[in-house]
């Protein structure tokens, strides 16, 4: 650790004072981004770049500026690198396809045959729902041959299985997979099976809820049950309650019970004329009385006398 620390200190001392951590040791070239072809040419001359053969890995490690330079001033080699990479991929795919066609043409080597048997066994072991019979084997082989799938790879069997099972073209066993009680399913019954997605999955440890029907599973989850009153019912009940309360209040205000008999309340005559001032009516009363009647009324009724004094 001491050696590493000393070496780090020496590198720090060797830096010019005006260098930053990000520019220390870098060539002192103006950080101008070249865009035009002439600017790229000048930049390439400063960087001592020259046309040469390139590889895809070299291009991947270049800066964007250097890639632009090669694209502009080393175009043929730049394009050739991509072409060569694509050719490698194409050749590799062609070789694999050719090898697969050769095997399906009955020209597989002994080693390839052993690999195909092992791949098929790995697939069947990982998918317990797959019934190992002649019909299933022929359906799988035909699908793989039609799509030129490599029989030496277990993934090829999985791809064929995922194509055939949803179409009902295989015989699967829910009981063997531990999913249901059915011994075998195929054709329309398999296509319509509600747990087909589980049959198409590789082996796994099933949870207790995986074996429940939809109704049983729903019954075990009360948190999903709707407990709220429907809006229409709530409105109907509220309207009925308001009507009953109004009828009760109306009955209490208009009906009374006397001596065990229900009678309508008599509010007496109701005046509906134009209201007049009380002083006006009092003045009319006074004007209609004689002086003798006024004197007697004042002696008998102090309130009348007070009202008469206030009017004057």
Secondary structure by P-SEA (a helix, b strand, c coil): caaaaaaaaaaaaaccccccccccccccccccccccaaaaaaaaaaabbbbbbbcaaaaaaccaaaaaaaaacaaaaaaaaaaaaaaaaaaaaaaaaaaaaaaaaccccaaaaaaaaaaaaaaaaacccccccaaaaaaaaaaaaaaccccccaaaaaaaaaaccccccbbbbccccccccccccccccccccccccccccccccccccccccaaaaaaaccccccccccaaaaaaaaaaaaaaaaaaaaaaaccccccccccccccccccccccccaaaaaaaaaaaccaaaaaaaaaacaaaaaaaaaac
